[in-house]
Amino acid sequence: TNQAPPMSDIAGPMEEAFRRMQKKAEEVSAQMAAELEPFRKHPGTCPGCDRPADLDFDASLEASEENRRLTTIYRQCSSCRLAEYDRKRLTSAGVPPDLLHASFANFQVDAQSADQAENLAAVKQFLHPDEQARVLILKGTHGTGKSHLATALGVAAVKAGKSVYRCSLAELIDGLSKAEREGRLAEKIRFYARASLLIVDEIGYLPITTGGATLSF
Protein backbone atom coordinates (compact mmCIF):
# COMPACT_ATOMS: atom_id res chain seq x y z
CA THR A 1 0.00 0.00 0.00
CA ASN A 2 1.08 3.59 -0.59
CA GLN A 3 2.22 5.44 2.49
CA ALA A 4 2.17 9.16 3.08
CA PRO A 5 5.64 10.73 3.03
CA PRO A 6 7.08 11.55 6.46
CA MET A 7 6.62 15.10 7.71
CA SER A 8 10.38 15.67 7.53
CA ASP A 9 10.17 15.30 3.73
CA ILE A 10 7.46 17.92 3.25
CA ALA A 11 8.33 20.36 6.06
CA GLY A 12 11.11 21.97 4.00
CA PRO A 13 9.01 22.66 0.86
CA MET A 14 6.13 23.96 3.01
CA GLU A 15 8.43 26.37 4.83
CA GLU A 16 9.86 27.57 1.51
CA ALA A 17 6.37 28.13 0.09
CA PHE A 18 5.39 30.06 3.21
CA ARG A 19 8.50 32.26 2.91
CA ARG A 20 7.65 33.03 -0.73
CA MET A 21 4.08 33.95 0.21
CA GLN A 22 5.31 36.14 3.06
CA LYS A 23 7.80 37.88 0.76
CA LYS A 24 5.10 38.50 -1.85
CA ALA A 25 2.77 39.97 0.80
CA GLU A 26 5.54 42.28 1.99
CA GLU A 27 6.22 43.42 -1.60
CA VAL A 28 2.52 44.18 -2.20
CA SER A 29 2.30 46.06 1.12
CA ALA A 30 5.39 48.10 0.26
CA GLN A 31 3.99 48.92 -3.21
CA MET A 32 0.68 50.11 -1.72
CA ALA A 33 2.52 52.22 0.85
CA ALA A 34 4.62 53.80 -1.91
CA GLU A 35 1.51 54.62 -3.93
CA LEU A 36 -0.17 56.27 -0.97
CA GLU A 37 2.81 58.18 0.38
CA PRO A 38 2.28 61.33 -1.75
CA PHE A 39 -1.30 61.57 -0.51
CA ARG A 40 -0.46 61.14 3.16
CA LYS A 41 1.51 64.38 3.06
CA HIS A 42 -1.53 66.47 2.15
CA PRO A 43 -4.42 65.95 4.60
CA GLY A 44 -7.70 67.54 3.59
CA THR A 45 -11.45 67.12 3.56
CA CYS A 46 -13.71 64.70 1.72
CA PRO A 47 -15.19 66.40 -1.37
CA GLY A 48 -18.45 64.54 -0.84
CA CYS A 49 -19.29 65.61 2.71
CA ASP A 50 -16.53 67.96 3.96
CA ARG A 51 -15.60 65.55 6.74
CA PRO A 52 -11.88 64.87 7.25
CA ALA A 53 -10.66 62.72 4.38
CA ASP A 54 -8.55 59.64 4.96
CA LEU A 55 -6.01 61.04 2.51
CA ASP A 56 -5.76 64.03 0.19
CA PHE A 57 -3.57 64.90 -2.78
CA ASP A 58 -1.14 67.42 -4.14
CA ALA A 59 -2.67 69.22 -7.14
CA SER A 60 0.64 68.84 -8.99
CA LEU A 61 0.12 65.06 -9.01
CA GLU A 62 -3.11 65.18 -11.01
CA ALA A 63 -1.37 64.97 -14.37
CA SER A 64 -0.90 61.22 -14.06
CA GLU A 65 -3.88 59.00 -14.86
CA GLU A 66 -2.86 56.66 -12.04
CA ASN A 67 -2.71 59.55 -9.59
CA ARG A 68 -6.16 60.70 -10.70
CA ARG A 69 -7.47 57.21 -9.99
CA LEU A 70 -5.86 57.16 -6.56
CA THR A 71 -7.03 60.64 -5.63
CA THR A 72 -10.61 59.71 -6.57
CA ILE A 73 -10.43 56.78 -4.15
CA TYR A 74 -8.40 58.14 -1.28
CA ARG A 75 -9.68 61.70 -1.02
CA GLN A 76 -13.02 60.33 0.18
CA CYS A 77 -13.77 59.65 3.81
CA SER A 78 -14.56 56.04 4.70
CA SER A 79 -18.34 56.71 4.77
CA CYS A 80 -18.41 58.19 1.28
CA ARG A 81 -16.15 55.44 -0.04
CA LEU A 82 -18.54 52.81 1.35
CA ALA A 83 -21.51 54.66 -0.18
CA GLU A 84 -19.72 54.72 -3.56
CA TYR A 85 -19.07 50.97 -3.26
CA ASP A 86 -22.76 50.36 -2.54
CA ARG A 87 -23.76 52.60 -5.46
CA LYS A 88 -21.62 50.57 -7.86
CA ARG A 89 -23.06 47.30 -6.57
CA LEU A 90 -26.61 48.61 -6.97
CA THR A 91 -25.90 49.88 -10.49
CA SER A 92 -24.44 46.52 -11.51
CA ALA A 93 -27.52 44.86 -9.98
CA GLY A 94 -29.75 46.72 -12.44
CA VAL A 95 -31.08 49.50 -10.18
CA PRO A 96 -31.84 52.62 -12.27
CA PRO A 97 -30.14 55.91 -11.27
CA ASP A 98 -33.38 57.55 -10.11
CA LEU A 99 -33.92 54.79 -7.53
CA LEU A 100 -30.39 54.46 -6.13
CA HIS A 101 -31.38 56.40 -3.01
CA ALA A 102 -34.67 54.60 -2.43
CA SER A 103 -35.19 53.68 1.22
CA PHE A 104 -37.98 52.94 3.67
CA ALA A 105 -37.27 56.26 5.38
CA ASN A 106 -37.97 58.35 2.28
CA PHE A 107 -41.04 56.37 1.21
CA GLN A 108 -44.13 58.60 1.38
CA VAL A 109 -47.23 56.75 2.52
CA ASP A 110 -50.53 58.19 1.32
CA ALA A 111 -53.05 57.99 4.16
CA GLN A 112 -55.75 57.21 1.60
CA SER A 113 -53.88 54.19 0.17
CA ALA A 114 -54.30 50.93 2.07
CA ASP A 115 -52.03 49.17 -0.42
CA GLN A 116 -49.07 51.43 0.36
CA ALA A 117 -49.28 50.84 4.11
CA GLU A 118 -49.68 47.09 3.60
CA ASN A 119 -46.76 46.95 1.17
CA LEU A 120 -44.47 48.87 3.52
CA ALA A 121 -45.32 46.56 6.42
CA ALA A 122 -44.84 43.48 4.22
CA VAL A 123 -41.41 44.61 3.00
CA LYS A 124 -40.21 45.35 6.54
CA GLN A 125 -41.47 41.94 7.67
CA PHE A 126 -39.65 40.33 4.74
CA LEU A 127 -36.40 41.82 6.06
CA HIS A 128 -36.85 40.23 9.50
CA PRO A 129 -33.96 37.78 10.12
CA ASP A 130 -36.33 35.06 11.33
CA GLU A 131 -38.67 35.43 8.37
CA GLN A 132 -38.63 32.35 6.12
CA ALA A 133 -40.62 33.85 3.21
CA ARG A 134 -39.02 33.50 -0.19
CA VAL A 135 -41.54 35.34 -2.37
CA LEU A 136 -43.02 38.80 -1.78
CA ILE A 137 -45.59 40.37 -4.10
CA LEU A 138 -46.35 44.10 -3.80
CA LYS A 139 -49.78 45.16 -4.99
CA GLY A 140 -51.26 48.48 -6.05
CA THR A 141 -52.02 50.63 -9.04
CA HIS A 142 -49.49 52.65 -11.03
CA GLY A 143 -47.74 55.34 -8.99
CA THR A 144 -48.23 53.79 -5.54
CA GLY A 145 -44.52 53.26 -4.89
CA LYS A 146 -44.09 49.53 -5.58
CA SER A 147 -40.82 50.07 -7.47
CA HIS A 148 -39.56 52.36 -4.70
CA LEU A 149 -40.25 49.80 -1.97
CA ALA A 150 -38.87 46.87 -3.95
CA THR A 151 -35.70 48.83 -4.66
CA ALA A 152 -35.45 49.97 -1.04
CA LEU A 153 -35.48 46.29 -0.11
CA GLY A 154 -32.65 45.73 -2.59
CA VAL A 155 -30.66 48.65 -1.18
CA ALA A 156 -31.03 47.25 2.34
CA ALA A 157 -29.95 43.81 1.12
CA VAL A 158 -26.85 45.22 -0.63
CA LYS A 159 -25.84 47.11 2.52
CA ALA A 160 -26.25 43.85 4.43
CA GLY A 161 -23.77 42.21 2.06
CA LYS A 162 -26.31 40.25 0.00
CA SER A 163 -26.26 39.82 -3.78
CA VAL A 164 -29.16 41.49 -5.58
CA TYR A 165 -30.40 41.53 -9.17
CA ARG A 166 -33.26 43.70 -10.47
CA CYS A 167 -35.05 43.61 -13.81
CA SER A 168 -38.49 44.21 -15.28
CA LEU A 169 -40.75 41.28 -16.11
CA ALA A 170 -40.31 42.09 -19.82
CA GLU A 171 -36.52 41.93 -19.46
CA LEU A 172 -36.79 38.66 -17.55
CA ILE A 173 -38.96 37.08 -20.25
CA ASP A 174 -36.74 38.42 -23.05
CA GLY A 175 -33.67 36.97 -21.36
CA LEU A 176 -35.29 33.58 -20.79
CA SER A 177 -36.77 33.43 -24.29
CA LYS A 178 -33.42 34.20 -25.93
CA ALA A 179 -31.67 31.64 -23.74
CA GLU A 180 -34.28 29.02 -24.64
CA ARG A 181 -33.75 29.63 -28.36
CA GLU A 182 -30.00 29.30 -27.89
CA GLY A 183 -30.26 26.16 -25.77
CA ARG A 184 -29.04 27.93 -22.62
CA LEU A 185 -32.25 28.08 -20.61
CA ALA A 186 -30.94 26.13 -17.59
CA GLU A 187 -27.85 28.36 -17.49
CA LYS A 188 -29.97 31.53 -17.61
CA ILE A 189 -32.24 30.28 -14.84
CA ARG A 190 -29.16 29.65 -12.69
CA PHE A 191 -28.03 33.21 -13.44
CA TYR A 192 -31.27 34.66 -12.07
CA ALA A 193 -31.42 32.19 -9.17
CA ARG A 194 -27.94 32.82 -7.85
CA ALA A 195 -28.83 36.26 -6.44
CA SER A 196 -29.86 36.30 -2.79
CA LEU A 197 -32.65 38.68 -3.78
CA LEU A 198 -34.24 38.83 -7.25
CA ILE A 199 -36.46 41.87 -7.83
CA VAL A 200 -38.87 41.63 -10.79
CA ASP A 201 -40.51 44.99 -11.47
CA GLU A 202 -43.30 46.20 -13.77
CA ILE A 203 -45.40 43.05 -13.58
CA GLY A 204 -48.61 43.71 -15.50
CA TYR A 205 -47.19 46.85 -17.09
CA LEU A 206 -46.98 45.23 -20.53
CA PRO A 207 -48.95 42.29 -21.96
CA ILE A 208 -47.10 38.98 -22.13
CA THR A 209 -47.61 35.91 -24.26
CA THR A 210 -48.58 32.48 -22.93
CA GLY A 211 -45.05 31.27 -23.63
CA GLY A 212 -43.57 34.21 -21.77
CA ALA A 213 -45.83 33.58 -18.79
CA THR A 214 -44.81 29.92 -18.74
CA LEU A 215 -41.12 30.81 -18.79
CA SER A 216 -41.35 33.43 -16.08
CA PHE A 217 -43.61 31.64 -13.63
Salt bridges, closest charged atoms under 4 A:
GLU16 OE1 - ARG19 NH2 2.82
GLU16 OE2 - ARG20 NH1 3.72
ASP54 OD2 - ARG81 NH2 2.76
ASP56 OD1 - ARG75 NE 2.88
ASP58 OD2 - HIS42 NE2 3.60
GLU66 OE2 - ARG69 NH2 2.55
GLU84 OE2 - ARG87 NH2 2.79
GLU118 OE1 - LYS139 NZ 3.22
GLU182 OE1 - ARG184 NH2 2.56
ASP201 OD2 - ARG166 NH2 2.62
